[in-house]
C-alpha cells in the first residue's frame, strides 16, 4: 500500500492528469477517474466530461494520510 500525505497526493494528482487518468478532490476524498464505457452499469461508475468512467475513491485516514494501491507507484518515477 502507498501511504501519502497531502503534498504527495498533489504531486500524484498533477502527474495523473498528464496520463489517461483524471483526478480530483471531493472534500477530503481523493478520486481517480478513468474513462470506461462499463461505468454505465458499474457501481463505481461516474458520468464526467460527457462520458462514463470508473472512479476509485480514497478517503483520508485517521492519521492524515491517503492509502492508495501500489499500482500508482509508477507515476512517481
C-alpha positions as CSV (number, residue, x, y, z in Angstrom):
1,X,0.0,0.0,0.0
2,X,1.1,3.5,-0.7
3,X,0.7,6.0,2.2
4,X,0.7,9.6,1.1
5,X,0.3,12.9,2.9
6,X,-1.4,15.9,1.2
7,X,1.8,17.0,-0.6
8,X,2.3,13.6,-2.1
9,X,-1.3,13.4,-3.3
10,X,-1.0,16.7,-5.0
11,X,2.2,15.5,-6.8
12,X,0.3,12.4,-7.9
13,X,-2.7,14.4,-9.0
14,X,-0.6,16.6,-11.3
15,X,1.1,13.5,-12.8
16,X,-2.1,11.6,-13.3
17,X,-3.7,14.5,-15.3
18,X,-1.0,14.1,-17.9
19,X,-1.9,10.4,-18.4
20,X,-5.1,8.7,-19.3
21,X,-6.4,9.1,-15.8
22,X,-8.0,12.2,-14.3
23,X,-8.0,13.0,-10.6
24,X,-9.9,15.5,-8.4
25,X,-10.9,16.3,-4.9
26,X,-14.3,15.7,-3.3
27,X,-13.9,17.4,0.1
28,X,-11.1,15.3,1.7
29,X,-11.6,12.3,-0.6
30,X,-9.2,11.9,-3.5
31,X,-10.8,10.5,-6.6
32,X,-9.1,8.9,-9.6
33,X,-11.3,8.6,-12.7
34,X,-10.7,6.6,-15.8
35,X,-12.8,6.7,-18.9
36,X,-14.6,3.4,-19.4
37,X,-18.0,2.7,-21.1
38,X,-18.6,0.0,-18.5
39,X,-19.0,2.7,-15.9
40,X,-22.7,3.0,-17.0
41,X,-23.5,-0.3,-15.3
42,X,-20.8,-0.4,-12.6
43,X,-21.4,0.7,-9.0
44,X,-18.3,2.9,-9.2
45,X,-19.5,4.4,-12.4
46,X,-19.4,8.2,-12.7
47,X,-20.5,10.4,-15.5
48,X,-17.9,13.1,-16.1
49,X,-16.8,15.3,-19.1
50,X,-19.6,13.9,-21.3
51,X,-18.6,10.3,-20.9
52,X,-18.8,7.4,-18.5
53,X,-15.9,6.2,-16.4
54,X,-15.0,4.3,-13.3
55,X,-13.9,6.2,-10.2
56,X,-11.7,5.0,-7.3
57,X,-12.3,7.0,-4.2
58,X,-9.7,7.2,-1.4
59,X,-10.6,8.7,2.0
60,X,-8.2,10.3,4.4
61,X,-7.3,8.0,7.3
62,X,-7.3,8.9,11.0
63,X,-3.5,9.5,10.7
64,X,-4.0,12.2,8.0
65,X,-2.8,10.0,5.1
66,X,-4.4,8.6,2.0
67,X,-3.8,4.9,1.4
68,X,-3.6,4.0,-2.3
69,X,-2.9,0.7,-4.1
70,X,0.7,0.0,-5.3
71,X,-0.4,0.4,-8.9
72,X,0.0,4.2,-8.5
73,X,3.7,4.0,-7.5
74,X,4.8,4.0,-11.2
75,X,3.5,7.6,-11.5
76,X,6.2,8.8,-9.1
77,X,9.1,7.6,-11.3
